[in-house]
């Protein structure tokens, strides 16, 4: 599995004084997208942690194209675009009403162990995300 789409309803607390989604909340939508992509691929993030593998964000970016408002239904599409021995790159698109592109971005995550030192991604994840 290399892509996944998730629907998210904008909550009131995610908006600013102008009634639009506050910019940093897109990173929360990105996190939801990658977590659900991994779950749909058969790897709950909590299970990775139990195995001693943690994914930490090493890079993130978001380009805002248009505003979303309270109660809008958003569609967050997450794609895996690169898998290395210890890293995964995810790319995101957030679409709103009438399929309007609201934001796009990416995150790169690195696998670390309990001691926070780099570690390899489990083979099952690499195989699943690259096939």
Secondary structure, 3 states (H helix, E strand, C coil): CCEEEEEEECCHHHECCCCEECCCHHHHHHHHHHHHHHHHCCCCHHHHHHCCCEEEEEEEEEEECCCCECCCEEEEEEEEEEECCCEEEEEEEEECHHHCEEEEEEEEEEEECCCCCECCCCHHHHHHHHC
